[in-house]
Amino acid sequence: MKWNGLILLLILHLSCTNTKPDTDSFSQTTTDSTAVWIQTAKKDESLSIKERIALLNKANGLIQKYPENTRKTKKLSQLSLAYKRLKDSTAFRKTNTELILLANKINDLKSHGEAHWDLGAFFRRNQPDSAIYHYQEAYNLFLKASLDPSSRDYPGSILYSMARVKENNKDYVGAEKDIVKAIKFYRENNMTHELFSAYNILAITQKDLGKFEKAIEYHQKAKEFIPFSKKSKRYNQRTTNINNMASTNLRKGDYPKSISFYEELLNVDSLKKKDSKSYAKTLSGLAYAKFKNGNTTFNFLIQEFENSNKILDSLGITYEKARNYEYKAEVLYKAGDTGLAIENALLARKIAEETSNNDRLLSSLKLLTSLDTKKSAQYAGAYFKLNEKLQQKERTIQDKFARIEMETDEVIEKNESLARQRKMLTIIAIGLLVFGLGAFIIINQRVNNQKLKFQQTQQESNQEIYNLMLSQQGKFQEGKQLEQKRISEEMHDGILGQMLGIRLILSGLNERNDESAITQRAELIEKLRELEEEIRTISHELNSAAYNKINNFIIAIQDLIKTTNSSSETDILFNFTETFDWDNLDGDLKINIYRIAQECLQNCLKHANSKNIAVNLNVSHNTITLKVIDDGVGFNVKKGRKGIGLKNITSRIKKINGDLEIKSAPGKGTEMIINVSFTENNIKEKEKTTPKERKVIEV
């Protein structure tokens, strides 16, 4: 068998040496290798402890290269437990510490709880207070963790472990409290397969408290759940239950029932073969029960104790022999062999001391006090001294248990309080956020409404201003037309009439017959006729222009250009699409285009020092394009800062949903291009065709 284990180890070693682990991703083969090594180290007893630990170290080497995730914590948990079972405490503590740090870092509550569970089991015998602390930590972590079906019984198992530690240290009330919680947990989660162990511990605590009837009741209750346990556990649970019923009735003083249960236990199928330890204990227990029940076949009883000791010796068990020697001492004393009785009582005391069996040590000292009258006081003193020491130790441990539980409860209460505070703060924060958001929406809505009202008011004002401007311009044009008509009438009716009279008078002078007069008169008459014709032509043209339709928007732009030109030495050329009906544009659009053109001209004169300016106002494909081009000093568009004039232009362009393009460079003048799109609802064209004629006015 040993060679088979070594061959398996060699094969695994070779398969591993051919695999190069990756820190980011591990193959299934690598993962399986660590699992096989751990399982082999735990279960293959054909290998030596050294070889099994070597396998665990090999697995640890690969696990260290795993990425920090739950798979690594799971492997570290398995490895830690394997080190503990092989009693390599140094490797166990090191791996366990690494597991706790990593599990806490990645918030793996289950693995974190398992690490504390292992520590609790590690300290269970020698440092019970530390064991309780770690069990308590594990219990709290398991309550918070998302446990899968294979581990959902963990909280109950921890409570069971804490109850056992407390029962072993005579904190029977604490043990009872924990095991009752465990039973409640198992019942609420339908874990009937765990209830035998829980009721068994509850019965033992009742027996330790001297409540024998309750203890027997709970042992009978435990028996009911044996059929629900795993099949592999039922045999041991049955023998344990019968033995506990026998020992409880023995402690109670009901010796016939105790004998009945011990005899039932001896008749269990293959007890001697399957559970030799229980068989040995049953032999001595039955013999002692018979002795207490009045059996005086001392040789038979003593032989039974010796038979039990032989079996225990063959198993290498010393701890249980203290009880056998104590029972044997009582029988020998009753049989009249005081010396041999004292000798067996001393053997019981010695074994109890060597195995740290304090309960048996006290009972052996008490027995020696009654057997050895010469040293009765000495044994009594040792008994009381040890009893006081043990009681003090028990009180200290129980106080530690209580303090750990109290501190744990305080921590839980504090955490719950913090959780409530965080919840309250979260609710307040959400409330404030909702309130702030609501206030912002309301204020923003009001601002938008005010802004909209302002824009509407501004638009109405702009329209009113434009209408006033057009009205003023219309009156001006009307006056101009009337004046033109008056001049036409005056020229036609006044000057022309007078000129006609002169021509007639001169015609009368033709009666003079001298050649000089005739030539002179003819020249004057011809000149007057020419003047008459010229005046008639001018009059006709003036009168015709006066009655033609005037385009008020374009006239407003022309007047702006004339006014600008009259105040400077700049030549301004104005070019516009003549066939487009400019006056049918929205008033807001017209007033903004007018103001943009006005601001552009002011910038050309004020900043550019221009000598020549071209203003183009054209329409193409439902887009109005205003271009203002100058030959001024220019500027760097990228570095130039926006003055208030340019900001006003940008603001107006934004209002009419237009866009602005500026082309300029130092010394090369500036070109301002403004494009504004419009729809059929904004304008009516005079002609459906694309306008081709352009009117150019040089001012």
C-alpha positions as CSV (number, residue, x, y, z in Angstrom):
1,M,0.0,0.0,0.0
2,K,2.9,2.3,0.8
3,W,4.5,1.7,-2.6
4,N,1.2,2.6,-4.3
5,G,1.1,5.9,-2.5
6,L,4.7,6.7,-3.5
7,I,3.9,5.8,-7.1
8,L,0.9,8.2,-7.0
9,L,3.1,10.9,-5.5
10,L,5.7,10.4,-8.3
11,I,3.1,10.6,-11.1
12,L,1.6,13.8,-9.6
13,H,5.1,15.3,-9.3
14,L,5.9,14.5,-13.0
15,S,2.6,15.9,-14.2
16,C,3.2,19.1,-12.2
17,T,6.8,19.6,-13.4
18,N,5.5,19.7,-17.0
19,T,2.9,22.4,-16.2
20,K,3.8,26.0,-15.9
21,P,1.2,27.8,-13.7
22,D,0.0,31.2,-14.9
23,T,-0.8,33.9,-12.3
24,D,-3.9,35.0,-14.2
25,S,-5.4,31.7,-15.3
26,F,-5.0,28.1,-14.1
27,S,-6.0,25.0,-16.2
28,Q,-8.4,22.5,-14.8
29,T,-5.4,20.1,-14.5
30,T,-3.6,22.4,-12.2
31,T,-6.7,22.9,-10.0
32,D,-7.3,19.2,-9.9
33,S,-3.7,18.6,-8.9
34,T,-3.9,20.7,-5.8
35,A,-7.2,19.0,-4.8
36,V,-5.7,15.5,-5.3
37,W,-2.6,16.4,-3.2
38,I,-4.7,17.7,-0.4
39,Q,-7.1,14.8,-0.4
40,T,-4.2,12.3,-0.6
41,A,-2.4,14.0,2.3
42,K,-5.6,13.9,4.4
43,K,-6.7,10.3,3.8
44,D,-3.7,8.1,2.6
45,E,-2.5,6.6,5.8
46,S,0.0,4.5,3.9
47,L,2.2,7.6,3.5
48,S,4.2,8.8,6.4
49,I,3.3,12.1,8.1
50,K,6.4,13.7,6.6
51,E,5.3,12.6,3.1
52,R,1.8,13.8,3.6
53,I,3.0,17.2,4.8
54,A,5.3,17.4,1.7
55,L,2.2,16.9,-0.5
56,L,0.5,19.8,1.3
57,N,3.6,22.0,0.9
58,K,3.6,21.2,-2.8
59,A,-0.1,22.1,-3.1
60,N,0.6,25.3,-1.1
61,G,3.3,26.3,-3.7
62,L,0.8,26.2,-6.5
63,I,-2.0,27.9,-4.5
64,Q,0.3,30.8,-3.8
65,K,0.3,31.6,-7.5
66,Y,-3.5,31.7,-7.8
67,P,-5.2,35.1,-8.4
68,E,-6.7,36.6,-5.3
69,N,-10.3,35.4,-5.6
70,T,-12.7,33.0,-3.9
71,R,-11.1,30.0,-5.5
72,K,-7.9,30.8,-3.7
73,T,-9.6,31.3,-0.4
74,K,-11.4,27.9,-0.8
75,K,-8.1,26.1,-1.5
76,L,-6.4,27.9,1.5
77,S,-9.3,26.8,3.7
78,Q,-8.9,23.2,2.6
79,L,-5.1,23.4,3.0
80,S,-5.3,25.0,6.5
81,L,-7.7,22.2,7.8
82,A,-5.4,19.5,6.3
83,Y,-2.4,21.0,8.2
84,K,-4.4,21.0,11.4
85,R,-5.4,17.4,11.1
86,L,-1.8,16.4,10.5
87,K,-0.9,18.4,13.7
88,D,1.5,20.7,11.8
89,S,0.5,23.7,14.0
90,T,3.1,26.1,12.5
91,A,1.9,25.5,8.9
92,F,-1.7,25.6,10.1
93,R,-1.4,29.0,11.8
94,K,0.5,30.5,8.9
95,T,-2.0,29.3,6.3
96,N,-4.9,30.2,8.5
97,T,-3.6,33.8,9.0
98,E,-3.1,34.1,5.2
99,L,-6.6,32.9,4.7
100,I,-8.1,35.4,7.1
101,L,-6.3,38.3,5.6
102,L,-7.3,37.4,2.0
103,A,-10.9,36.5,2.9
104,N,-11.3,39.8,4.7
105,K,-9.7,41.7,1.7
106,I,-12.1,40.2,-0.9
107,N,-15.0,40.0,1.5
108,D,-15.3,36.2,1.3
109,L,-17.5,35.7,4.4
110,K,-17.7,31.9,4.1
111,S,-14.0,31.3,3.9
112,H,-13.4,33.9,6.6
113,G,-15.8,32.1,8.9
114,E,-14.2,28.7,8.1
115,A,-10.8,30.1,9.1
116,H,-12.2,31.1,12.5
117,W,-14.0,27.8,12.9
118,D,-10.6,26.0,12.4
119,L,-9.0,28.2,15.0
120,G,-11.8,27.5,17.4
121,A,-11.2,23.7,17.0
122,F,-7.5,24.3,17.3
123,F,-7.9,26.0,20.7
124,R,-10.8,23.9,21.9
125,R,-8.9,21.8,24.5
126,N,-6.0,24.0,25.7
127,Q,-7.5,27.6,25.4
128,P,-11.2,27.3,25.6
129,D,-11.8,31.1,25.9
130,S,-9.9,31.6,22.6
131,A,-11.9,28.8,21.1
132,I,-15.2,30.5,22.1
133,Y,-14.0,33.8,20.7
134,H,-13.2,32.3,17.3
135,Y,-16.4,30.2,17.2
136,Q,-18.3,33.4,17.9
137,E,-16.6,35.2,15.1
138,A,-17.3,32.3,12.7
139,Y,-21.0,32.2,13.8
140,N,-21.5,35.9,13.1
141,L,-19.7,35.6,9.7
142,F,-21.8,32.6,8.7
143,L,-25.0,34.5,9.5
144,K,-24.0,37.2,7.0
145,A,-22.6,34.9,4.3
146,S,-24.5,33.5,1.4
147,L,-24.2,29.8,2.1
148,D,-24.7,27.1,-0.5
149,P,-26.8,24.0,0.3
150,S,-23.7,22.0,1.3
151,S,-22.8,24.6,4.0
152,R,-26.1,26.0,5.2
153,D,-25.8,24.0,8.4
154,Y,-22.7,25.9,9.5
155,P,-24.3,28.3,12.0
156,G,-25.9,25.4,13.8
157,S,-22.6,23.4,13.8
158,I,-20.8,26.4,15.4
159,L,-23.4,26.6,18.1
160,Y,-23.0,22.9,18.7
161,S,-19.2,23.3,19.0
162,M,-19.5,26.2,21.4
163,A,-21.9,24.2,23.6
164,R,-19.4,21.3,23.7
165,V,-16.6,23.6,24.8
166,K,-18.7,25.2,27.5
167,E,-20.0,21.8,28.7
168,N,-16.4,20.5,29.0
169,N,-15.5,23.6,31.1
170,K,-18.6,23.2,33.3
171,D,-20.4,26.3,31.9
172,Y,-23.5,24.2,31.8
173,V,-25.9,27.1,31.6
174,G,-24.0,28.7,28.7
175,A,-23.8,25.3,27.0
176,E,-27.6,24.8,27.4
177,K,-28.3,28.3,25.9
178,D,-26.1,27.6,22.8
179,I,-27.5,24.1,22.1
180,V,-31.1,25.3,22.4
181,K,-30.3,28.0,19.8
182,A,-28.7,25.2,17.6
183,I,-31.8,23.0,17.9
184,K,-34.0,26.0,17.0
185,F,-31.8,26.7,14.0
186,Y,-31.9,23.0,12.8
187,R,-35.7,22.8,13.2
188,E,-36.3,26.1,11.4
189,N,-34.2,24.9,8.5
190,N,-35.6,21.3,8.4
191,M,-32.2,19.8,9.3
192,T,-33.5,16.8,11.2
193,H,-30.3,14.9,10.4
194,E,-28.4,17.2,12.9
195,L,-30.9,17.0,15.7
196,F,-29.5,13.8,17.3
197,S,-26.2,15.4,18.2
198,A,-27.9,18.6,19.4
199,Y,-30.3,16.8,21.8
200,N,-27.5,14.5,23.0
201,I,-25.5,17.5,24.2
202,L,-28.6,19.1,25.7
203,A,-29.2,15.8,27.7
204,I,-25.5,15.8,28.9
205,T,-25.8,19.4,30.2
206,Q,-28.9,18.4,32.1
207,K,-27.1,15.4,33.6
208,D,-24.2,17.7,34.6
209,L,-26.7,20.0,36.2
210,G,-28.2,17.1,38.2
211,K,-31.4,17.2,36.2
212,F,-31.5,13.4,35.5
213,E,-35.1,13.2,34.5
214,K,-34.7,15.9,31.9
215,A,-31.5,14.3,30.7
216,I,-33.2,11.0,30.2
217,E,-36.1,12.8,28.4
218,Y,-33.7,14.5,26.0
219,H,-31.7,11.2,25.4
220,Q,-35.0,9.6,24.4
221,K,-35.7,12.6,22.2
222,A,-32.3,12.2,20.5
223,K,-33.0,8.6,19.8
224,E,-36.1,9.6,17.7
225,F,-33.8,11.4,15.2
226,I,-31.3,8.6,14.6
227,P,-33.3,7.3,11.5
228,F,-32.9,10.8,10.0
229,S,-29.1,10.8,10.3
230,K,-26.7,9.7,7.6
231,K,-26.6,5.9,7.4
232,S,-22.9,5.9,8.1
233,K,-23.5,7.6,11.5
234,R,-26.5,5.6,12.7
235,Y,-24.5,2.7,14.4
236,N,-22.3,5.0,16.5
237,Q,-25.3,7.2,17.4
238,R,-27.3,4.2,18.5
239,T,-24.4,2.9,20.7
240,T,-23.8,6.4,22.1
241,N,-27.4,6.8,23.0
242,I,-27.7,3.5,24.8
243,N,-24.4,4.2,26.7
244,N,-25.6,7.7,27.7
245,M,-28.9,6.3,29.0
246,A,-27.0,3.7,31.0
247,S,-24.6,6.2,32.5
248,T,-27.4,8.7,33.3
249,N,-29.4,6.1,35.1
250,L,-26.2,5.0,37.0
251,R,-25.7,8.7,38.1
252,K,-29.3,8.9,39.0
253,G,-29.1,5.7,41.2
254,D,-31.5,3.7,39.1
255,Y,-29.1,0.7,38.9
256,P,-31.6,-1.9,37.4
257,K,-32.3,0.4,34.4
258,S,-28.6,1.2,34.1
259,I,-27.8,-2.6,34.0
260,S,-30.6,-3.1,31.4
261,F,-29.1,-0.4,29.1
262,Y,-25.5,-1.7,29.5
263,E,-26.7,-5.3,28.7
264,E,-28.6,-3.9,25.6
265,L,-25.4,-2.2,24.5
266,L,-23.4,-5.4,24.8
267,N,-25.9,-7.1,22.5
268,V,-25.6,-4.6,19.8
269,D,-24.3,-6.2,16.6
270,S,-20.5,-6.6,16.5
271,L,-19.9,-3.9,19.2
272,K,-16.6,-5.5,20.3
273,K,-15.3,-5.5,16.7
274,K,-16.8,-2.3,15.4
275,D,-16.3,-0.1,18.5
276,S,-13.8,-1.8,20.9
277,K,-13.5,1.3,23.1
278,S,-17.2,1.4,23.7
279,Y,-17.2,-2.3,24.4
280,A,-14.4,-1.9,27.0
281,K,-16.3,1.0,28.7
282,T,-19.5,-1.0,28.7
283,L,-17.9,-4.0,30.5
284,S,-16.6,-1.8,33.3
285,G,-19.8,0.2,33.5
286,L,-22.0,-2.9,33.6
287,A,-19.8,-4.4,36.3
288,Y,-20.0,-1.3,38.4
289,A,-23.8,-1.0,38.0
290,K,-24.2,-4.6,39.2
291,F,-21.9,-3.8,42.1
292,K,-24.0,-0.8,43.1
293,N,-27.1,-2.9,42.7
294,G,-25.8,-5.4,45.3
295,N,-23.9,-7.9,43.3
296,T,-21.2,-9.4,45.6
297,T,-19.5,-11.8,43.1
298,F,-16.3,-9.7,43.6
299,N,-14.0,-12.0,41.6
300,F,-16.2,-11.7,38.6
301,L,-16.6,-8.0,38.9
302,I,-12.8,-7.5,39.3
303,Q,-12.2,-9.7,36.3
304,E,-14.5,-7.5,34.2
305,F,-12.5,-4.4,35.1
306,E,-9.3,-6.2,34.2
307,N,-10.8,-7.4,30.9
308,S,-11.8,-3.8,30.1
309,N,-8.2,-2.5,30.9
310,K,-6.7,-5.1,28.6
311,I,-8.9,-4.0,25.7
312,L,-7.9,-0.3,26.4
313,D,-4.3,-1.2,26.6
314,S,-4.5,-2.9,23.2
315,L,-6.1,0.3,21.8
316,G,-3.4,2.5,23.5
317,I,-6.1,4.3,25.5
318,T,-5.0,5.4,29.0
319,Y,-7.6,8.0,29.8
320,E,-10.5,5.6,30.4
321,K,-8.4,3.3,32.7
322,A,-8.6,5.8,35.6
323,R,-12.4,5.1,35.9
324,N,-11.8,1.3,35.9
325,Y,-9.2,1.5,38.6
326,E,-11.5,3.6,40.7
327,Y,-14.4,1.2,40.3
328,K,-12.1,-1.7,41.0
329,A,-10.8,0.0,44.2
330,E,-14.4,0.4,45.5
331,V,-15.1,-3.3,44.8
332,L,-11.9,-4.4,46.5
333,Y,-12.6,-2.2,49.6
334,K,-16.1,-3.8,49.8
335,A,-14.5,-7.2,49.4
336,G,-12.2,-6.4,52.5
337,D,-8.9,-5.9,50.6
338,T,-8.2,-2.4,51.8
339,G,-4.5,-2.4,50.8
340,L,-5.2,-3.5,47.2
341,A,-8.1,-1.1,47.1
342,I,-5.8,1.9,48.1
343,E,-3.3,0.7,45.5
344,N,-5.9,0.8,42.7
345,A,-7.2,4.1,43.9
346,L,-3.7,5.5,43.7
347,L,-3.4,4.1,40.2
348,A,-6.6,5.9,39.3
349,R,-5.2,9.1,40.7
350,K,-1.9,8.8,38.8
351,I,-3.6,8.1,35.5
352,A,-6.0,11.0,36.1
353,E,-3.1,13.4,36.7
354,E,-1.2,12.1,33.7
355,T,-4.2,12.5,31.4
356,S,-5.4,15.8,32.9
357,N,-8.7,14.2,33.9
358,N,-9.6,16.6,36.7
359,D,-13.0,15.1,37.4
360,R,-11.5,11.6,37.9
361,L,-8.7,13.1,39.9
362,L,-11.1,14.7,42.4
363,S,-13.2,11.5,42.7
364,S,-10.1,9.4,43.3
365,L,-8.9,11.8,46.0
366,K,-12.3,11.6,47.6
367,L,-12.2,7.8,47.4
368,L,-8.7,7.7,49.0
369,T,-10.0,10.0,51.8
370,S,-12.4,7.2,52.8
371,L,-10.1,4.2,52.0
372,D,-6.8,5.3,53.6
373,T,-7.8,6.5,57.1
374,K,-4.1,7.2,58.0
375,K,-3.7,9.8,55.2
376,S,-7.3,10.8,55.1
377,A,-6.5,14.4,56.1
378,Q,-3.7,14.7,53.5
379,Y,-6.0,13.4,50.7
380,A,-8.8,15.6,52.0
381,G,-6.5,18.7,51.9
382,A,-5.4,17.8,48.4
383,Y,-9.0,17.3,47.4
384,F,-10.2,20.7,48.7
385,K,-7.2,22.5,47.3
386,L,-7.7,21.0,43.9
387,N,-11.4,21.5,44.0
388,E,-10.9,25.2,44.9
389,K,-8.3,25.6,42.2
390,L,-10.6,23.9,39.6
391,Q,-13.6,26.0,40.7
392,Q,-11.5,29.2,40.4
393,K,-10.4,28.1,37.0
394,E,-13.9,27.3,35.9
395,R,-15.2,30.6,37.2
396,T,-12.4,32.4,35.3
397,I,-13.2,30.6,32.1
398,Q,-16.9,31.1,32.6
399,D,-16.3,34.8,33.2
400,K,-14.3,34.9,30.0
401,F,-17.1,33.1,28.2
402,A,-19.6,35.6,29.5
403,R,-17.3,38.6,28.7
404,I,-16.7,37.3,25.1
405,E,-20.4,36.8,24.7
406,M,-21.1,40.3,26.1
407,E,-18.5,42.0,24.0
408,T,-19.7,40.1,21.0
409,D,-23.3,41.2,21.7
410,E,-22.0,44.8,22.2
411,V,-20.2,44.7,18.9
412,I,-23.3,43.3,17.2
413,E,-25.5,45.9,18.9
414,K,-23.0,48.6,17.9
415,N,-22.9,47.4,14.3
416,E,-26.7,47.3,14.3
417,S,-26.7,50.8,15.7
418,L,-24.3,51.9,13.0
419,A,-26.3,50.2,10.4
420,R,-29.4,52.0,11.6
421,Q,-27.6,55.3,11.7
422,R,-26.3,54.7,8.1
423,K,-29.8,53.8,7.0
424,M,-31.2,56.9,8.7
425,L,-28.4,59.1,7.1
426,T,-29.1,57.5,3.8
427,I,-32.8,58.2,4.0
428,I,-32.0,61.8,5.1
429,A,-29.5,62.2,2.3
430,I,-32.0,60.8,-0.2
431,G,-34.7,63.1,1.2
432,L,-32.4,66.1,0.9
433,L,-31.4,65.1,-2.6
434,V,-35.0,64.7,-3.6
435,F,-35.9,68.0,-2.0
436,G,-32.9,69.8,-3.6
437,L,-33.8,68.3,-7.0
438,G,-37.4,69.3,-6.6
439,A,-36.3,72.8,-5.6
440,F,-33.9,73.0,-8.5
441,I,-36.5,71.9,-11.0
442,I,-39.0,74.4,-9.7
443,I,-36.5,77.3,-9.7
444,N,-35.1,76.2,-13.0
445,Q,-38.7,76.1,-14.4
446,R,-39.4,79.6,-13.1
447,V,-36.1,80.9,-14.5
448,N,-37.0,79.3,-17.9
449,N,-40.5,80.8,-17.7
450,Q,-39.0,84.2,-16.9
451,K,-36.4,83.8,-19.6
452,L,-39.2,82.8,-22.1
453,K,-41.3,85.8,-21.1
454,F,-38.3,88.1,-21.4
455,Q,-37.5,86.7,-24.9
456,Q,-41.1,87.1,-25.9
457,T,-41.1,90.7,-24.6
458,Q,-37.8,91.4,-26.3
459,Q,-39.1,90.0,-29.6
460,E,-42.2,92.1,-29.3
461,S,-40.1,95.1,-28.5
462,N,-37.8,94.4,-31.5
463,Q,-40.8,94.0,-33.7
464,E,-42.3,97.3,-32.4
465,I,-38.9,99.1,-32.9
466,Y,-38.7,97.7,-36.4
467,N,-42.3,98.7,-37.2
468,L,-41.6,102.2,-35.8
469,M,-38.5,102.4,-37.9
470,L,-40.4,101.2,-41.0
471,S,-43.2,103.6,-40.2
472,Q,-40.7,106.5,-39.9
473,Q,-39.0,105.3,-43.1
474,G,-42.3,105.0,-44.8
475,K,-43.3,108.6,-43.8
476,F,-39.9,109.8,-45.0
477,Q,-40.4,108.0,-48.4
478,E,-44.0,109.3,-48.6
479,G,-42.7,112.9,-48.1
480,K,-40.0,112.3,-50.6
481,Q,-42.5,111.0,-53.1
482,L,-44.8,114.0,-52.6
483,E,-41.9,116.3,-53.0
484,Q,-40.8,114.5,-56.2
485,K,-44.4,114.8,-57.5
486,R,-44.5,118.5,-56.6
487,I,-41.2,119.2,-58.4
488,S,-42.4,117.2,-61.4
489,E,-45.6,119.2,-61.5
490,E,-43.8,122.5,-61.0
491,M,-41.3,121.6,-63.8
492,H,-44.1,120.5,-66.1
493,D,-46.6,123.3,-65.3
494,G,-44.3,126.1,-64.5
495,I,-40.9,126.0,-66.1
496,L,-42.0,124.1,-69.1
497,G,-44.9,126.6,-69.7
498,Q,-42.5,129.5,-69.4
499,M,-40.1,127.9,-71.7
500,L,-42.9,127.4,-74.2
501,G,-43.8,131.1,-74.0
502,I,-40.2,132.1,-74.7
503,R,-40.2,129.9,-77.7
504,L,-43.4,131.5,-79.0
505,I,-42.0,135.0,-78.5
506,L,-38.9,134.1,-80.2
507,S,-40.9,132.6,-83.0
508,G,-42.5,136.1,-83.4
509,L,-39.2,137.6,-84.0
510,N,-38.8,135.6,-87.1
511,E,-40.6,138.5,-88.8
512,R,-37.2,140.2,-88.9
513,N,-35.7,139.4,-92.1
514,D,-32.1,140.2,-91.6
515,E,-29.9,137.2,-91.9
516,S,-28.2,137.7,-88.5
517,A,-31.5,137.8,-86.6
518,I,-32.8,134.9,-88.4
519,T,-29.8,132.8,-87.5
520,Q,-29.8,133.8,-83.9
521,R,-33.4,133.2,-83.4
522,A,-33.2,129.8,-84.9
523,E,-30.4,128.8,-82.5
524,L,-32.3,130.0,-79.5
525,I,-35.4,128.3,-80.5
526,E,-33.5,125.1,-81.0
527,K,-31.9,125.4,-77.6
528,L,-35.2,126.1,-75.9
529,R,-36.7,123.1,-77.7
530,E,-33.9,120.9,-76.4
531,L,-34.3,122.3,-72.9
532,E,-38.0,121.6,-73.1
533,E,-37.4,118.0,-74.1
534,E,-34.9,117.5,-71.4
535,I,-37.2,118.9,-68.7
536,R,-40.0,116.7,-70.0
537,T,-37.8,113.6,-69.8
538,I,-36.7,114.4,-66.2
539,S,-40.2,115.2,-65.1
540,H,-41.5,111.9,-66.6
541,E,-38.7,109.9,-64.9
542,L,-39.2,111.6,-61.5
543,N,-42.9,111.1,-61.6
544,S,-42.6,107.4,-62.6
545,A,-40.1,106.6,-59.8
546,A,-42.3,108.3,-57.3
547,Y,-45.0,105.9,-57.8
548,N,-43.0,102.7,-58.0
549,K,-43.2,100.4,-54.9
550,I,-40.4,101.1,-52.3
551,N,-38.6,98.2,-50.5
552,N,-38.5,99.5,-46.9
553,F,-36.1,96.9,-45.4
554,I,-33.5,97.3,-48.1
555,I,-34.0,101.1,-47.9
556,A,-33.3,100.9,-44.2
557,I,-30.1,99.1,-44.9
558,Q,-29.2,101.6,-47.6
559,D,-29.9,104.5,-45.2
560,L,-27.7,102.8,-42.6
561,I,-24.9,102.6,-45.2
562,K,-25.3,106.2,-46.3
563,T,-25.3,107.4,-42.7
564,T,-22.2,105.4,-42.0
565,N,-20.5,106.6,-45.1
566,S,-21.3,110.3,-44.5
567,S,-19.5,110.1,-41.1
568,S,-16.3,108.5,-42.5
569,E,-13.9,108.5,-45.5
570,T,-14.7,104.9,-46.3
571,D,-16.2,103.6,-49.6
572,I,-19.0,101.2,-49.0
573,L,-20.4,98.9,-51.7
574,F,-23.9,97.3,-51.0
575,N,-25.0,94.2,-53.0
576,F,-28.3,92.5,-52.4
577,T,-30.7,90.1,-54.1
578,E,-33.3,92.4,-55.7
579,T,-35.9,89.8,-56.7
580,F,-36.4,88.6,-53.1
581,D,-39.3,90.0,-51.1
582,W,-37.3,91.2,-48.0
583,D,-40.3,92.9,-46.4
584,N,-42.1,89.5,-45.9
585,L,-39.4,88.3,-43.5
586,D,-40.3,88.0,-39.8
587,G,-39.8,91.2,-38.0
588,D,-37.5,89.6,-35.4
589,L,-35.3,88.3,-38.2
590,K,-35.2,91.6,-40.0
591,I,-34.3,93.7,-36.9
592,N,-31.5,91.3,-35.9
593,I,-30.0,91.3,-39.4
594,Y,-30.2,95.1,-39.4
595,R,-28.5,95.3,-36.0
596,I,-25.8,92.7,-37.0
597,A,-25.0,94.7,-40.2
598,Q,-24.9,97.9,-38.1
599,E,-22.5,96.4,-35.5
600,C,-20.3,95.0,-38.3
601,L,-19.9,98.4,-40.0
602,Q,-19.1,100.0,-36.6
603,N,-16.4,97.5,-36.0
604,C,-14.9,98.1,-39.5
605,L,-14.7,101.8,-38.8
606,K,-13.7,101.6,-35.1
607,H,-11.2,98.8,-35.1
608,A,-10.2,97.8,-38.6
609,N,-9.4,101.3,-40.0
610,S,-10.9,100.2,-43.3
611,K,-10.8,102.2,-46.6
612,N,-13.2,100.0,-48.5
613,I,-16.1,97.9,-47.3
614,A,-18.4,95.5,-49.2
615,V,-21.8,94.5,-47.7
616,N,-23.5,91.6,-49.4
617,L,-27.0,90.5,-48.5
618,N,-28.1,87.5,-50.6
619,V,-30.5,84.6,-50.6
620,S,-29.8,81.1,-51.8
621,H,-31.6,77.8,-51.1
622,N,-33.6,79.1,-48.1
623,T,-30.5,80.6,-46.5
624,I,-29.9,84.3,-46.0
625,T,-26.2,85.2,-46.2
626,L,-24.8,88.5,-44.9
627,K,-21.2,89.1,-45.7
628,V,-19.3,92.2,-44.5
629,I,-15.8,92.4,-46.0
630,D,-13.2,95.1,-45.3
631,D,-9.6,95.8,-46.2
632,G,-8.6,96.8,-42.7
633,V,-5.8,95.8,-40.3
634,G,-7.3,92.3,-39.7
635,F,-6.5,90.1,-36.6
636,N,-5.6,86.6,-35.5
637,V,-8.9,84.7,-35.2
638,K,-7.5,82.1,-32.8
639,K,-5.9,84.5,-30.4
640,G,-8.2,87.4,-30.7
641,R,-10.4,88.2,-27.7
642,K,-14.1,88.9,-28.2
643,G,-15.1,92.5,-27.5
644,I,-18.6,93.6,-26.5
645,G,-19.5,94.3,-30.2
646,L,-18.6,90.8,-31.3
647,K,-20.4,89.3,-28.3
648,N,-23.5,91.3,-29.3
649,I,-23.3,90.0,-32.8
650,T,-22.9,86.4,-31.5
651,S,-25.8,86.8,-29.2
652,R,-28.1,88.1,-32.0
653,I,-27.0,85.3,-34.4
654,K,-27.8,82.7,-31.7
655,K,-31.3,84.2,-31.3
656,I,-32.1,83.7,-35.0
657,N,-30.5,80.3,-35.0
658,G,-27.8,81.4,-37.4
659,D,-24.1,80.7,-37.6
660,L,-21.0,82.9,-37.8
661,E,-17.7,82.5,-39.7
662,I,-14.9,84.9,-39.4
663,K,-12.0,84.9,-41.9
664,S,-9.2,87.3,-41.0
665,A,-5.4,87.6,-40.6
666,P,-3.1,90.4,-39.6
667,G,-2.8,92.9,-42.5
668,K,-5.3,91.0,-44.7
669,G,-8.6,92.5,-43.7
670,T,-11.6,90.7,-42.3
671,E,-14.6,88.8,-43.7
672,M,-17.6,88.3,-41.5
673,I,-20.0,85.6,-42.9
674,I,-23.4,85.2,-41.2
675,N,-25.8,82.4,-42.5
676,V,-29.4,82.2,-41.4
677,S,-31.8,79.5,-42.5
678,F,-35.5,80.1,-43.0
679,T,-38.6,78.1,-43.9
680,E,-41.5,78.6,-46.2
681,N,-43.6,79.8,-43.3
682,N,-41.1,82.7,-42.7
683,I,-41.1,84.2,-46.3
684,K,-42.9,84.4,-49.6
685,E,-40.9,84.6,-52.8
686,K,-41.9,86.8,-55.6
687,E,-40.7,84.3,-58.1
688,K,-40.3,80.6,-57.9
689,T,-37.1,80.6,-59.9
690,T,-33.7,81.1,-58.2
691,P,-33.0,84.8,-58.2
692,K,-30.3,85.7,-60.7
693,E,-30.5,89.5,-60.9
694,R,-28.5,91.5,-58.4
695,K,-28.7,95.2,-57.7
696,V,-25.5,96.9,-56.9
697,I,-25.5,100.4,-55.3
698,E,-22.3,102.3,-54.9
699,V,-22.6,104.8,-52.1
